[in-house]
Amino acid sequence: MSPTTTSNPAPTPTRTPVFVSHAEPLKRDLVYDHRAAQAALPVRVHFRDGTSAETVLVLTPGQVELFRLQVEQVIGKRRDALRKETEEREAAEMGRREGGDR
């Protein structure tokens, strides 16, 4: 056997790879396994070919804490955006009322 030949060649793919489009959490409870020290979030993975599959996203305690912080931040940003949108809509409505009184 020459130095460039291996006894275990790479397997030939049997199908074209399917790429992930996105994943979404399922409306199920997150499960914590104390013995494994990990949480499992049920998710549906969507593939670019239109198919999907259910699986779990496994998180360590540190990843759960980081995820909690990130979710809290995005909830705050959404709340701020909604508040700003409401204020702008109210200001525009008030401007229309005042403009109509002239």
N, C-alpha and C positions, 0 to 999 in steps of 0.2 A: 504494500500500500504506500503510495507517495505521500509526502507531507501535506499536500493540498487536498487529499481525499479523506473524507470522514466515513466512519462505518455507520453513522446515523444521519443520513441526509435529511434536510428539512422536509416536512410533509407538504404535499401539494394541496393547496386549498381546493375544497370540493364545491364551493359556491362563492359568489361575489360577496364581500363583506357588506353588511347592512349597517349604516351609520345612525347614531342616535340623533334625533331631532331635539327632544326635550324630555324631562321627567316631571311628573306632578304627584304631590302627595295624595293618597287616597283618604277618604273620609272615615278613617279608622283610628283608633287610639295608638299612640306610640307605646311600645312595650319595653320595659326595662328588665333585663336579666341580671340580677344581683351577682350570681355566681360567675357569669361571664364578664361582668362589669361593662356591659354595653347596652345600648338602646337600639331598637329596630323600628324604623319608620316605614310603614307600607307605602310603596310608590308604584305608579304605572310609568313605564318607560315607553316613549313613542319613538318609532323609527322612521326614517325618511321615506321608506317604501310604503308607509301608511299602516303598518302593523304596530302592535303594542304588546307589552308583556308586563305582568305584575311581578314585583320582587320586593325586597326590603333594602333600605339604606341603613347600614349598620354604623353606629356612631359610638365612639368612646366617650367617657364622661367629659373629657376636655372639649371634644367636638360638640357635645350637647350644650355645654356652657357657651361656647363661641357662637353656636347657632342661635341660642336664646338672645344673646346680646345683639346679633345682627338682625333678628326678627324685631326686637324692641326698637332698634334704630329705624327700620323701614316703616314700622307702625307709626312712629313719631313723624317721619317725613310725610307719610300719607295724610296724617291728621293735619299737619301744617299746610299742606297743599289744599286740602278740602276747606280749611278755615280761610285761606287766602282767596280761593275761588268764590266762597260765599260772600266775603267782604267786597270783592270786585263786582259781583253780581248785584249786591245791595247798593253799592255806590253808583253803578250804571243805572239802576232803577230809580234812585233818588235824583240823578241828573236828568233823566227823562221826565220825571214829575216836575222838577223845577223849571226845565226848559219849556214844558207845556203850559206853565202858569203865566208866561210872559205875554 
